[in-house]
Amino acid sequence: MTRKKVVTIGLLTIFEILISIWGAYIIHQYMYWIMHIEKQVTPNIDYSYLNSISAFIQFPECKLWFFLLQLLYVTLIVWILIRPQAKIADVKTQKITDKIEIPIAAGTGQHGSERFTTVAEKDECFAMFTYSGTEQLKKPGVVVEMTKTGNIENIRYVDGPKSTIIIGATRSGKTRRVLLETLWLQLMAGYSTVISDVKGEIYYYTSKWAESIGYTIIPFDLRSPKKSIHYNFLQPIINALKEGDRAQAIDYAWDLVSVLVGEQKGEPLWYNGETATLAAAILAVCIEGTTEEFRAQTQELTDIYYEEIKGGIPNDESEGLRTEERKQIDELYWAMQSDLLCGYATPYIEELQNRESKSGLIEKLQELSKTDNSIYKNMTNVYYFLAYMGREDPSTGKTPLSLYLDTLPDSHPAKIVFMQGQIAAERTRSSFYTSALGTLKLFTNPNIAEMTSKSDFELQDIGKRKTVIYLIIPDEKKTFYPLASIMIQQIYVEQVKVANQYGGKLPVPCDYDLDEVGNFPIIPVLPPMITAGQSRGVRVNLIIQDYQQIEKKYKDDYETIKSNCAVKIYLKSDSPKTLKEISDYLGKYTVEVTSASANASLNKVQEGSVSNSSNLGGRELLMPAEIAHITAPYALVMNQGTYSSITKLPDLSQYKVNQLWGLGDEAHNTKLIAARESERPERKNIGSVPLWGIWTTFKQKLEDEAAENSTMSFLGG
């Protein structure tokens, strides 16, 4: 008998004796009443415990009943102790974390053979970086574990071209346990990085150190736009037009619109109408949105060129333009991005009759093609272009936009793109304009408008030199998330071009560390970034709260994204579905399943029996509830092609890099962030973004048309 059982029986016996004294007194009174019932119709029972003690001492009858109760109690205890009992055999367990124990494996894998990796297997699955304070790293990866041997940090990380999914709910420590440590390795190895920094703390912690080791720092700051670097979302389109690639410019316009509008939710008519309206407005602004001076200079030169192409002048060696000269001027013409300027014959045709003028024409075109005429080419002007050009003139029933498109050649990209919307009735088109303006409302914010009015850097540089782009996004304003999606989309598309120029691989590899990507609008290139980007030197690390964030956004591409992220790191999740998916992914293993039964008999001949048995059965390596109990510093790492691992990922404060970056405790870090924020230059008196104003011209044309119609009606009357 165990000590615990002896103590229990002893305490129970003391309690039973105290109760039995009182019980014997009560029984004695009832028995007395029964014996004298003819004298006393109703019993008069005394329930006082103190009186029961006195009665126990005075009356032999109370002692008798007390001893009878004791005999009954002893009999019950003896029966409990000697009766047949079924006892399930103990199953040995192994400790996975401080809070989780699971049965040890049994058999030979009859019901599954999954298990966790050993230390030796971890060394095979992951790369190891041993850091004492001076070592350098050449190839980085996502940190999956850190242990210490004395003063030396043993850091395991994902090596090779593998993308990663990190599952971490709020307060799981994903930034301080994984992101910052991973960024440290990326910077140490000289990789470019695009990182979504929801709180801005990653920028404050790492930017100074990154700059000190030769990195170009690009803070795209939607939290403090006046302190942000400038970037124009129309820049890829403008660049494509400068290169004479109109087809590429149209593709870029559609890419931009697809992120802004998102997936189709209603009738195709309204979705197609809005997207066509936006794409047409973007192309119109990018192609035609030039200054008056530039238009005047180009008008003169393009009139000459236009008439020459139409065959107005003999094309011979002495007087006309040679074929190669035509080709050269044609390329320069498209580099100036203007169809509208080319249209009518002018007196300057005669200047082509001598070589000096031809040379001068080419030189002027070359000079003009290099002119920065993009002051109006930004998303804010796209908004105002639609706002003013989409207003219907009450007298004519037309909009300036319809009249404007009619003046463009049929081959003009803006006119071609708007065909989807132009076939609709004028009143229906007004709904397209309203929806488009709602999509563009972000760019009416003066700070965002100024921040996105021009570009201070080239996207292609991110793949050519060491660069860190911090996408600083306010987590309390999800309205800014589309801008982050657009930036990621445009960076990757540009990197594909750079990789193609360098034999299919970026000169400087680039990692994308995308926190909160599950809350971003759809990034159309995300699936190919994960599947094809790895061969180009691009890796993607997605930080999400649960799998359903990706499933909801990317639907048909969800499985592609999940399966092509070779490594999954689980920190914490409250989603039952995610926990179940992880449990299913981990698989089952074989364990011993024990059972016991007891059979007691009242027959004097037949004795009671007890039987114990054990069988083999299957069990999840970790059940959903057990996965939910994984807490810091532990993490679950799932690596394709290998067994899963339970690892330790401590807080950043446990790493030497914490001191390297000048960080300390929470109070110290708060002061550091405030100090570094105050050091950042802030633009003052930003003013308004210059507006193109072409709507004034076409509004006047409609007014003139209305006046002319009125006059004709009067004369006709």
matplotlib code that plots the C-alpha trace (Angstrom):
import matplotlib.pyplot as plt

x = [0.0, 1.4, 2.1, -0.5, -3.2, -2.3, -2.6, -5.9, -7.3, -6.0, -7.7, -10.9, -10.9, -10.5, -13.4, -15.5, -15.0, -16.1, -19.2, -19.9, -20.2, -22.9, -24.5, -24.6, -26.4, -29.0, -29.6, -29.9, -32.7, -34.6, -34.4, -35.6, -38.6, -39.5, -39.4, -41.7, -43.9, -47.1, -46.0, -44.5, -46.3, -43.6, -39.8, -38.1, -34.5, -31.6, -29.0, -26.5, -23.0, -21.8, -24.7, -23.8, -20.3, -21.9, -24.3, -21.5, -19.7, -22.9, -25.0, -23.8, -26.4, -24.5, -21.2, -22.9, -24.2, -20.8, -18.9, -21.5, -20.8, -17.0, -17.5, -19.4, -16.7, -13.9, -15.7, -16.1, -12.5, -11.3, -13.6, -12.3, -8.7, -8.9, -11.5, -10.2, -9.0, -8.2, -5.1, -3.9, -0.2, 1.9, 3.1, 6.4, 6.5, 9.0, 9.2, 8.8, 8.7, 8.3, 4.5, 4.1, 4.8, 3.9, 4.1, 7.3, 7.1, 6.4, 6.4, 8.0, 5.9, 2.7, 0.5, 3.0, 6.7, 6.8, 9.1, 11.1, 14.6, 17.6, 20.4, 22.5, 19.7, 19.2, 22.8, 22.0, 18.7, 19.9, 23.0, 25.0, 26.5, 28.8, 29.2, 31.4, 31.3, 33.6, 32.6, 31.0, 28.4, 28.3, 24.9, 22.0, 18.6, 15.7, 16.8, 15.2, 17.2, 19.8, 21.6, 24.6, 27.9, 29.5, 29.8, 29.3, 26.0, 25.1, 22.6, 20.8, 19.1, 17.5, 20.0, 19.5, 16.8, 13.9, 11.0, 9.4, 6.1, 6.2, 3.0, 2.8, -0.3, -0.2, 2.3, 4.1, 7.4, 7.8, 9.7, 12.1, 12.5, 12.7, 12.6, 15.3, 17.7, 17.1, 17.6, 20.9, 22.1, 20.8, 22.6, 25.8, 25.9, 25.3, 21.8, 19.3, 16.1, 12.5, 10.9, 7.4, 7.9, 4.4, 5.5, 8.6, 10.8, 12.8, 13.9, 14.9, 16.8, 18.7, 19.0, 22.0, 24.0, 23.0, 24.1, 27.4, 28.3, 27.6, 23.8, 21.6, 18.7, 15.2, 12.5, 9.2, 7.3, 3.5, 3.4, 5.4, 5.1, 7.0, 10.0, 9.7, 11.7, 9.7, 8.5, 6.1, 4.0, 3.8, 7.6, 7.7, 5.2, 7.1, 10.3, 8.8, 7.5, 10.9, 12.4, 9.8, 8.0, 4.3, 3.2, 5.2, 3.7, 0.2, 1.0, 2.4, -0.7, -2.9, -0.6, -1.0, -4.8, -5.2, -3.6, -5.5, -8.9, -8.4, -10.3, -13.7, -16.5, -19.6, -20.8, -18.1, -19.6, -18.7, -15.4, -14.2, -15.5, -13.7, -10.4, -10.5, -11.2, -8.3, -5.9, -6.8, -6.4, -3.0, -1.8, -3.2, -1.4, 1.9, 1.9, 0.3, 0.9, 3.7, 4.4, 3.2, 6.8, 7.6, 4.4, 5.2, 8.7, 7.7, 4.7, 7.1, 9.4, 6.8, 4.8, 7.9, 8.5, 4.8, 4.6, 7.9, 6.6, 3.4, 5.5, 5.2, 8.9, 10.9, 12.9, 16.3, 19.8, 20.2, 17.0, 15.0, 15.6, 17.5, 16.0, 18.3, 17.5, 13.8, 14.3, 16.3, 13.8, 11.0, 12.6, 13.2, 9.6, 8.2, 10.6, 8.9, 5.6, 3.2, 0.7, -1.5, 1.3, 1.6, -1.2, -1.0, 1.3, 3.2, 5.4, 8.5, 8.5, 10.8, 13.5, 14.1, 15.5, 19.0, 21.2, 21.9, 18.3, 18.0, 21.0, 19.5, 16.1, 17.8, 19.8, 16.8, 14.8, 17.6, 17.8, 14.1, 13.9, 16.2, 14.1, 12.4, 8.8, 7.2, 6.0, 2.4, 2.9, 1.7, -1.3, -2.6, -2.9, -4.7, -7.2, -7.8, -7.8, -10.7, -12.4, -12.5, -12.6, -15.4, -17.9, -20.7, -21.4, -25.1, -25.6, -24.0, -24.4, -20.8, -17.8, -14.4, -12.9, -15.0, -14.1, -10.4, -10.3, -11.9, -9.0, -6.5, -5.4, -7.0, -3.7, -3.2, -2.8, -5.2, -7.9, -7.4, -7.5, -10.7, -12.6, -14.1, -15.7, -16.4, -19.0, -21.1, -23.7, -22.4, -24.5, -23.1, -19.6, -20.1, -20.5, -17.1, -15.6, -17.1, -15.8, -12.4, -12.2, -13.1, -10.2, -7.8, -8.9, -5.6, -3.8, -5.9, -4.0, -1.6, 1.3, 0.8, 0.3, 3.7, 5.4, 4.3, 4.7, 8.2, 10.9, 14.2, 15.5, 15.4, 13.8, 16.4, 19.1, 17.7, 18.9, 22.3, 23.6, 23.1, 19.8, 17.2, 13.7, 11.7, 8.0, 6.9, 3.1, 0.8, -1.0, -3.9, -4.6, -5.1, -6.1, -2.4, -1.8, -2.5, 0.5, 2.7, 1.3, 1.9, 5.5, 6.2, 4.7, 6.7, 10.0, 9.8, 8.8, 11.8, 14.0, 12.9, 14.1, 17.5, 17.9, 17.3, 20.0, 22.5, 22.0, 18.8, 20.1, 20.3, 23.8, 22.8, 20.3, 17.2, 15.0, 11.5, 10.5, 6.8, 5.1, 1.3, 1.2, -2.1, -3.7, -2.3, -4.4, -3.6, -0.1, -0.5, 3.1, 3.3, 2.8, 5.5, 7.8, 7.7, 7.8, 10.1, 11.8, 14.2, 16.0, 16.5, 18.0, 14.8, 13.4, 10.2, 9.5, 5.8, 4.8, 1.1, -1.2, -2.8, -3.1, -6.6, -5.3, -3.5, -6.3, -8.9, -6.8, -5.3, -7.9, -6.7, -3.1, -3.2, -2.0, 0.7, 2.0, 1.9, 3.5, 6.3, 7.3, 9.6, 9.9, 7.1, 7.9, 5.1, 5.3, 1.6, -1.9, -5.4, -7.0, -8.4, -8.2, -4.5, -3.7, -5.5, -3.6, -0.3, -1.2, -2.2, 1.0, 3.1, 1.5, 1.2, 3.4, 2.9, 2.3, 1.4, -2.3, -3.1, -6.4, -7.5, -10.7, -11.8, -14.5, -15.7, -17.9, -20.1, -20.0, -18.0, -16.5, -15.7, -13.1, -12.9, -10.5, -8.4, -7.0, -4.6, -3.8, -1.9, -2.1, -0.4, -2.2, -1.7, -1.4, -0.8, 2.8, 1.3, -2.5, -4.0, -4.4, -0.7, 0.4, -1.5, 0.5, 3.8, 5.0, 8.2, 11.0, 10.0, 9.0, 7.9, 9.9, 8.5, 11.1, 10.0, 11.7, 12.8, 11.3, 9.9, 11.9, 11.2, 13.6, 14.4, 14.1, 14.9, 14.3, 16.7, 18.0, 19.7, 21.8, 25.1, 23.6, 21.3, 24.4, 25.8, 22.7, 22.8, 19.7, 18.9, 15.8, 12.3, 12.8, 16.1, 14.7, 11.8, 14.2, 16.3, 13.4, 12.3, 15.9, 16.3, 12.9, 13.8, 17.0, 15.1, 14.7, 11.2, 10.0, 8.3, 5.7, 5.3, 2.6, 0.3, 1.2, 1.2, -1.8, -1.8, -4.9, -5.7, -9.3, -9.6, -9.0, -11.5, -14.1, -13.8, -14.2, -17.5, -18.7, -17.8, -19.7, -22.7, -22.6, -22.3, -25.2, -27.3, -26.5, -27.4, -30.6, -31.4, -30.6, -32.6, -35.5]
y = [0.0, 3.4, 6.1, 8.3, 5.6, 5.1, 8.8, 9.0, 6.0, 7.5, 10.8, 9.2, 7.0, 10.0, 11.7, 8.5, 8.1, 11.7, 11.2, 7.8, 9.2, 11.6, 8.9, 6.5, 9.1, 9.7, 6.0, 5.5, 8.2, 6.7, 3.2, 4.6, 6.3, 3.0, 1.1, 3.7, 4.7, 4.2, 7.0, 9.3, 9.8, 11.9, 11.6, 14.4, 14.1, 16.0, 16.7, 18.5, 17.1, 18.1, 16.2, 13.2, 13.1, 13.2, 10.4, 8.3, 8.5, 7.9, 5.3, 1.8, 1.8, 4.6, 2.7, -0.4, 1.5, 3.2, -0.2, -1.6, 1.4, 0.8, -2.8, -1.7, 0.8, -1.7, -4.2, -1.6, -0.7, -4.3, -5.0, -2.0, -3.0, -6.7, -6.6, -7.3, -4.0, -3.3, -1.3, 0.0, -0.5, 2.7, 3.8, 5.4, 9.0, 11.3, 15.1, 17.3, 20.7, 21.8, 21.4, 18.5, 14.8, 12.1, 8.2, 6.6, 4.8, 1.0, -1.7, -1.4, 1.3, -0.8, 2.3, 5.0, 5.8, 9.6, 11.1, 14.2, 14.7, 13.9, 16.4, 14.7, 14.8, 18.5, 19.0, 17.4, 19.2, 22.8, 24.8, 25.8, 29.2, 29.3, 32.8, 34.1, 37.8, 38.1, 35.4, 36.3, 34.5, 34.0, 32.4, 33.3, 31.7, 31.8, 31.1, 27.9, 27.4, 28.9, 27.2, 28.3, 26.5, 28.7, 32.1, 30.7, 30.9, 27.8, 29.1, 26.7, 28.2, 27.2, 27.0, 26.7, 28.2, 27.5, 29.7, 29.6, 30.1, 31.3, 30.9, 33.3, 34.7, 38.1, 38.1, 35.0, 36.9, 36.4, 39.7, 39.2, 35.5, 35.0, 38.1, 40.2, 37.3, 36.3, 39.8, 39.9, 36.9, 38.3, 41.6, 39.9, 37.8, 40.9, 39.9, 42.5, 42.4, 43.6, 43.6, 44.6, 46.4, 46.8, 48.6, 50.3, 48.9, 46.7, 49.9, 51.7, 48.6, 47.7, 50.5, 52.3, 49.1, 48.1, 51.5, 51.1, 47.9, 49.4, 49.0, 51.4, 52.1, 52.8, 53.5, 53.4, 54.9, 55.0, 55.8, 59.0, 59.9, 63.2, 61.2, 58.6, 58.2, 59.1, 56.5, 56.9, 53.8, 54.8, 54.7, 51.2, 52.4, 55.6, 53.6, 51.2, 54.1, 55.7, 52.4, 52.4, 49.3, 50.2, 46.6, 46.4, 49.7, 48.3, 45.2, 47.2, 49.4, 46.3, 44.8, 48.0, 48.1, 44.4, 45.1, 48.4, 46.9, 43.4, 40.3, 40.5, 40.5, 41.6, 41.6, 41.4, 44.6, 46.8, 45.1, 45.3, 48.8, 50.1, 48.4, 49.6, 53.1, 53.0, 51.5, 54.0, 57.0, 55.7, 55.3, 58.7, 60.4, 58.5, 59.1, 62.6, 64.2, 66.5, 70.2, 72.9, 73.7, 70.1, 69.7, 72.9, 71.8, 68.3, 69.4, 71.2, 68.2, 65.5, 67.4, 67.3, 63.6, 62.7, 64.4, 62.8, 59.3, 60.0, 60.5, 64.2, 64.6, 62.4, 59.8, 59.9, 60.1, 63.8, 65.3, 62.8, 60.9, 57.6, 54.4, 54.2, 57.9, 57.2, 54.3, 56.4, 59.2, 56.6, 55.3, 58.7, 59.7, 56.9, 57.6, 61.0, 59.1, 61.2, 60.2, 63.2, 65.6, 63.9, 65.0, 67.9, 69.2, 72.3, 74.8, 73.2, 70.3, 72.4, 72.2, 68.5, 69.5, 69.9, 67.6, 70.2, 70.3, 66.5, 66.4, 69.1, 67.3, 64.1, 66.1, 68.0, 64.8, 63.1, 66.1, 66.2, 62.5, 62.9, 65.8, 65.1, 65.8, 63.5, 66.2, 65.3, 61.5, 60.2, 58.6, 61.8, 63.2, 60.0, 60.7, 64.3, 63.3, 61.0, 63.4, 66.3, 64.5, 62.2, 65.1, 65.2, 68.5, 69.2, 70.9, 68.3, 65.2, 64.4, 64.1, 65.7, 62.2, 60.9, 64.0, 63.5, 59.9, 60.8, 63.0, 60.2, 58.0, 54.5, 53.0, 54.9, 52.6, 54.5, 54.4, 50.7, 49.8, 51.8, 50.0, 47.7, 50.7, 52.9, 50.5, 51.1, 54.0, 57.3, 57.0, 53.6, 54.9, 57.5, 54.5, 53.2, 56.6, 56.8, 53.3, 54.2, 57.4, 55.4, 53.0, 56.0, 57.9, 57.1, 59.5, 62.5, 62.5, 65.3, 63.5, 60.3, 62.4, 64.1, 60.9, 59.1, 62.0, 61.1, 58.4, 58.8, 55.4, 52.7, 49.4, 47.5, 48.6, 46.2, 43.3, 44.9, 46.3, 45.7, 47.3, 47.1, 48.3, 48.8, 48.8, 50.7, 50.2, 51.4, 48.3, 50.5, 51.6, 48.7, 51.2, 51.6, 47.8, 48.0, 50.3, 47.6, 45.0, 47.2, 47.9, 44.2, 43.4, 46.0, 45.2, 41.5, 42.2, 44.5, 41.9, 39.4, 41.8, 42.3, 38.5, 38.0, 40.5, 38.6, 35.0, 34.3, 35.1, 38.4, 39.7, 40.3, 37.7, 39.1, 37.8, 39.0, 38.9, 39.7, 40.1, 40.5, 39.4, 37.6, 41.0, 42.5, 42.7, 39.9, 40.2, 38.6, 37.6, 35.9, 32.4, 32.7, 34.5, 31.3, 28.8, 30.4, 33.1, 30.7, 30.0, 33.7, 34.3, 35.3, 33.7, 34.5, 34.2, 34.6, 35.5, 34.8, 34.2, 31.1, 29.2, 30.5, 34.0, 32.7, 30.4, 33.1, 35.5, 33.2, 30.4, 28.2, 29.2, 28.4, 24.8, 26.0, 28.6, 26.2, 23.2, 25.3, 26.8, 24.0, 25.0, 25.8, 27.2, 27.2, 29.6, 30.0, 29.9, 30.0, 28.6, 25.1, 24.5, 25.5, 23.3, 20.4, 20.9, 20.9, 17.8, 16.0, 17.1, 15.7, 12.3, 9.3, 6.9, 3.5, 3.4, 0.8, 0.9, -0.8, -1.8, -3.5, -5.1, -6.6, -9.1, -9.5, -12.5, -13.0, -16.7, -18.4, -20.9, -18.6, -15.9, -12.4, -12.0, -9.2, -9.0, -6.6, -6.4, -4.2, -3.7, -1.5, 1.6, 4.8, 8.2, 11.7, 12.8, 15.8, 16.3, 19.8, 20.6, 19.6, 21.9, 24.7, 24.2, 25.0, 28.3, 30.3, 29.6, 26.4, 26.2, 23.4, 23.3, 21.3, 20.7, 18.9, 15.6, 15.2, 14.6, 17.6, 19.2, 20.8, 23.7, 26.6, 30.1, 32.5, 36.3, 38.7, 39.8, 36.4, 37.0, 39.0, 41.0, 42.7, 44.6, 45.0, 47.0, 49.0, 47.5, 46.7, 46.1, 47.4, 50.8, 51.3, 50.3, 52.7, 55.6, 54.4, 54.4, 57.9, 59.2, 57.6, 58.8, 62.4, 62.2, 61.5, 64.5, 65.6, 67.5, 70.8, 72.7, 70.0, 72.0, 70.6, 68.2, 70.0, 69.1, 68.4, 70.5, 69.2, 68.9, 72.7, 72.5, 69.8, 71.3, 74.5, 72.6, 71.1, 74.6, 75.9, 73.0, 73.7, 77.4, 76.4, 74.0, 76.7, 79.2, 76.6, 75.9, 79.6, 80.1, 77.0, 78.2]
z = [0.0, -0.9, 1.6, 0.0, 0.4, 4.1, 4.8, 3.0, 5.0, 8.2, 7.7, 6.5, 9.7, 12.0, 10.3, 10.4, 14.2, 14.9, 12.8, 14.2, 17.8, 16.7, 14.5, 17.4, 19.5, 16.8, 16.3, 20.1, 20.3, 17.4, 18.9, 22.3, 20.6, 18.7, 22.0, 23.7, 20.8, 22.8, 25.1, 22.6, 19.2, 17.5, 18.1, 19.9, 18.5, 19.8, 17.1, 19.3, 18.7, 22.2, 23.8, 21.6, 23.3, 26.8, 25.8, 24.4, 27.8, 29.9, 28.0, 27.1, 24.2, 22.4, 22.8, 21.3, 18.2, 17.8, 17.7, 15.3, 13.0, 13.3, 12.4, 9.3, 8.4, 8.8, 6.7, 3.9, 4.0, 3.9, 0.9, -1.0, -0.4, -1.2, -4.1, -7.6, -9.2, -12.9, -13.2, -16.6, -17.0, -17.1, -20.5, -20.7, -22.1, -23.6, -22.9, -26.0, -24.2, -20.7, -21.0, -23.5, -23.0, -25.5, -25.4, -26.6, -29.9, -29.9, -32.5, -35.9, -37.5, -38.1, -37.6, -38.6, -38.1, -37.8, -35.1, -34.3, -35.5, -33.3, -32.8, -35.4, -37.9, -37.2, -38.3, -41.6, -42.2, -41.3, -41.7, -38.6, -37.9, -34.8, -33.6, -30.9, -32.0, -35.0, -37.6, -40.9, -42.9, -46.7, -47.2, -44.9, -44.2, -41.8, -38.2, -36.7, -33.5, -31.2, -28.4, -26.4, -25.6, -23.0, -24.8, -28.3, -30.1, -32.2, -34.7, -37.0, -40.1, -43.4, -46.2, -49.9, -52.1, -49.8, -49.1, -45.6, -43.9, -40.3, -38.3, -35.4, -33.8, -32.0, -29.1, -30.3, -30.6, -34.4, -34.8, -31.8, -32.1, -35.9, -38.1, -36.5, -36.2, -39.8, -41.1, -39.2, -41.1, -44.4, -43.9, -42.8, -46.0, -48.2, -49.5, -50.5, -48.4, -48.8, -45.3, -44.3, -41.0, -39.5, -36.4, -37.7, -35.0, -37.4, -39.2, -36.0, -34.7, -37.9, -40.4, -38.9, -38.7, -42.2, -43.5, -41.7, -43.5, -47.0, -47.5, -49.3, -47.0, -48.5, -45.9, -47.7, -44.7, -44.9, -41.2, -41.6, -45.3, -44.8, -43.7, -46.3, -49.5, -52.7, -55.0, -58.0, -58.6, -62.3, -62.6, -64.3, -66.9, -67.5, -67.9, -70.3, -72.5, -72.4, -73.7, -76.5, -75.2, -75.3, -74.8, -71.6, -70.4, -71.0, -69.0, -66.2, -66.1, -65.8, -63.1, -61.1, -61.5, -60.6, -57.2, -56.6, -57.4, -56.1, -57.1, -58.9, -56.4, -58.3, -61.9, -64.6, -66.2, -63.2, -62.5, -66.1, -66.5, -63.4, -64.3, -67.9, -66.7, -64.3, -66.8, -69.5, -67.2, -66.0, -69.6, -70.7, -67.8, -68.4, -72.2, -72.5, -69.1, -70.2, -69.5, -72.0, -72.9, -73.7, -75.7, -77.8, -78.6, -79.4, -81.5, -83.9, -84.3, -84.5, -87.1, -89.3, -88.6, -89.1, -92.5, -93.6, -92.7, -94.6, -97.7, -98.0, -99.0, -101.5, -99.7, -101.4, -100.1, -100.8, -99.6, -97.5, -94.3, -94.7, -93.3, -90.3, -89.6, -89.7, -87.3, -85.0, -84.9, -84.5, -81.4, -80.0, -80.8, -78.8, -76.0, -75.7, -75.2, -77.2, -79.8, -79.2, -80.4, -83.7, -86.0, -88.5, -91.3, -90.5, -92.5, -90.9, -93.4, -95.7, -93.1, -94.0, -97.4, -96.1, -94.1, -91.5, -90.5, -90.4, -88.0, -86.0, -85.8, -84.5, -82.0, -80.7, -80.5, -78.5, -76.2, -75.7, -75.0, -72.0, -70.6, -67.3, -68.2, -65.6, -63.2, -63.9, -64.2, -60.8, -59.2, -57.8, -61.3, -62.4, -59.7, -60.7, -64.4, -63.8, -61.3, -63.8, -67.1, -66.0, -65.2, -67.7, -69.4, -68.8, -72.2, -74.5, -72.3, -73.0, -70.7, -71.3, -71.2, -74.1, -76.2, -75.2, -76.2, -79.5, -80.3, -79.8, -82.7, -82.7, -81.9, -78.7, -75.7, -73.5, -76.2, -76.8, -73.1, -72.5, -75.2, -72.6, -70.8, -73.9, -75.3, -72.3, -72.2, -70.9, -67.7, -67.0, -67.6, -64.8, -62.4, -63.6, -62.9, -59.4, -58.5, -59.9, -57.9, -54.7, -55.4, -55.9, -52.8, -51.0, -53.3, -52.2, -48.9, -49.4, -47.7, -49.7, -52.8, -52.4, -51.3, -54.5, -56.9, -58.0, -57.5, -55.6, -56.5, -59.2, -58.4, -60.5, -58.1, -55.4, -57.5, -58.4, -55.1, -51.4, -50.5, -47.7, -48.4, -45.2, -46.0, -42.8, -42.6, -39.8, -38.5, -37.3, -40.9, -43.3, -46.0, -46.7, -47.2, -51.0, -51.5, -49.9, -52.2, -55.3, -54.1, -53.7, -57.1, -58.9, -57.2, -58.1, -61.8, -62.1, -60.5, -63.1, -65.8, -64.0, -63.6, -67.3, -68.1, -65.9, -67.1, -65.2, -61.7, -59.7, -59.1, -55.5, -54.2, -52.5, -49.7, -49.0, -45.3, -45.5, -42.1, -42.1, -45.7, -44.9, -44.4, -47.6, -50.8, -53.3, -54.7, -58.2, -58.5, -55.1, -56.4, -59.1, -56.6, -54.5, -57.3, -59.9, -57.9, -56.1, -59.4, -59.9, -56.4, -54.7, -51.5, -49.8, -46.1, -45.3, -41.7, -41.1, -38.2, -39.6, -42.9, -43.5, -44.1, -47.2, -48.2, -48.1, -50.2, -52.8, -53.1, -56.0, -55.4, -51.7, -52.0, -54.5, -52.0, -49.1, -50.8, -52.4, -49.1, -48.1, -44.5, -42.0, -38.6, -36.0, -33.1, -32.0, -33.5, -32.1, -35.3, -34.8, -38.5, -38.7, -35.7, -37.3, -40.6, -38.8, -36.8, -40.0, -41.7, -38.8, -39.4, -37.0, -35.2, -33.5, -29.7, -27.2, -26.2, -22.9, -21.3, -18.1, -16.7, -13.4, -12.5, -8.9, -7.8, -4.7, -5.2, -2.5, -4.9, -7.8, -7.1, -8.8, -11.8, -13.2, -16.8, -18.5, -22.2, -24.6, -28.4, -30.9, -32.3, -34.2, -32.6, -34.0, -33.5, -31.9, -31.4, -32.2, -28.5, -27.8, -30.7, -29.1, -25.9, -27.7, -26.2, -26.2, -26.4, -28.2, -31.9, -34.2, -37.5, -40.5, -43.3, -46.4, -46.9, -43.3, -39.9, -38.1, -35.2, -31.9, -31.5, -29.2, -30.5, -27.7, -27.6, -29.4, -26.0, -25.7, -28.9, -29.2, -32.0, -29.4, -28.2, -31.7, -32.6, -29.4, -28.0, -24.4, -22.3, -23.2, -21.6, -23.3, -26.7, -26.3, -25.8, -28.7, -31.1, -30.0, -30.5, -33.9, -35.0, -34.0, -36.1, -39.3, -41.6, -42.3, -45.3, -44.4, -46.4, -49.0, -50.8, -53.5, -56.2, -59.6, -61.7, -65.4, -66.0, -69.5, -68.4, -68.6, -72.3, -73.0, -70.7, -72.7, -75.9, -74.6, -73.6, -77.1, -78.6, -76.5, -77.5, -81.1, -80.9, -79.2, -82.0, -84.6, -82.9, -82.7, -86.4, -87.3, -85.3]

ax = plt.figure().add_subplot(projection="3d")
ax.plot(x, y, z, "-o")
ax.set_aspect("equal")
plt.show()
